[in-house]
Amino acid sequence: MTSGTAIEAEQTAPVPAARGRLARPSRWHAFLSGDFGVALFVVLLWHGALTAAALLFGPTLPTSEGIPGSGIGSGDGLLAHTYRWDGVHYGHILDGGYAEFVPIRAFYPLFPFTVWLVQTITFGQLGVLAAGMLINTVASWLAVVALLKIVRYHLGEGNGPWLAVAGFLSAPAAYFLHVFYSEALFCAIGFWAYLFALRRSWAWMGLCLMAITASRITGVLFVGLCFLEFWRSRGWSLRGLLSPNLLWFPASIAGFAGYMAYLRVVTGDALGMFHAYQAANSWSYHVFNPNFPATIAEEVELTGRALLGLDQMTTWRLVSHVLPVIGLVLLLAASCYLIGCVLRDRRLHGPAAACLPPAQREDRTALVPLAVFGLVAIVMFTLNSNVVSVHRYVLPCLVLYVALAALAQRSRVLRPAAYVTLYLGGLLQALLFAKFISGHWSG
């Protein structure tokens, strides 16, 4: 064979299958380098850091009434620090259901049901707290993935999506994603419901909304958010609402209706979730009052007096008044900022408009549902004559993280404010988490 023939044979020889496989990344590599893989690493690292902090510093902190005296969470186990305050109520639901203790009917059944389901699937090999931690880990992972994709939809590529995740995990109340509470599950379902709405996957959105109304009453905020996104997809036209997919929104009440039916059968009181507040003297401050501006004004005055040194800054005032009011102020600021972005974007034309993210180029009102969501949340969070635990209730409010990312991405002048917010949020989270694991009230 001549040298020329040898060269031609080498050029025309088939590429071995092994070389072909090496030429493209494996599914595992694609998973680990994509949103799901990186988010899983971040979430596991975050949960591990909180667990390590509780094990290292928890034994040295002065304890209070929030630590159970016996049973679950009373020892020095790896996850005992997650079982405090309202988490104990979820444990009571798993032990005896809703019939024995009236106040626990205020806690909706989705989270304890999933804990029971995980224990059943694992044939009881996982304890209550281990099952709860598994659920919270998976749920917070899915919430982070959804948040990444939501922010990328609105703002495009760049640092914005991961900055939003940093804002979410460093929020003062973010440690509730780690403990035996329903926050992680609620955030995961709500975030994915909105993401499915953005993707026009109405059936999946509807199923998420059915689940979220069985998680807590504030799930109706996500029902409203998804409805606004549905309306936006129909061009904000009333005639456009005449679609079979509109039926998913009245169907979303199925989760709440199921809980009502269960309470009716078990306790004889279908509205037991509302009457529970009247059964506990410690919840007497919960009084429905539609005059929410008066409630906000009173809380702002209490906060202002404490910050100015006119009144003593007690632990109760800090946790139950000052931090919730700050959360409401941030929620209002985030909503107004997004409205400002919409108004500015609508005035852009030509080359300037080409610099907008794809979502804003296609529809300059894409951020309107989130802005309205934030404003309505302020109203709903203050209808009970108080703002206790509101800094925890604002945790699932997506508008905060989209606005934070937009602020850093759109304005060089205001970008430092975004990083200062992350830093202060992380400090407050460390303070509140230390209070929580030692049994002190933290929201």
Secondary structure, 3 states (H helix, E strand, C coil): CCHHHHHHHHHHCCCCHHHHHHHCCCHHHHHHHCHHHHHHHHHHHHHHHHHHHHHHHHHHCCCCCCCCCCCCCCCCCCCHHHCCCHHHHHHHHHHHCCCCCHHHHHCCCHHHHHHHHHHHHCCCCCCHHHHHHHHHHHHHHHHHHHHHHHHHHHHCCCCHHHHHHHHHHCCCCHHHHCCCCCHHHHHHHHHHHHHHHHCCCHHHHHHHHHHHCCCCCCHHHHHHHHHHHHHHHCCCCCHHHCCHHHHHHHHCCHHHHHHHHHHHHHHCCCCHHHHHHHHCHHHCCCCCCCCHHHHHHHHHHHHHHHHCCCCCCCHHHHHHHHHHHHHHHHHHHHHHHHHHHHHHHHCCCCHHHHCCCHHHHHCCCCCHHHHHHHHHHHHHHCCCCCCCCHHHHCCCCHHHHHHHHHHHHHCCCCHHHHHHHHHHHHHHHHHHHHHHHCCCCCC
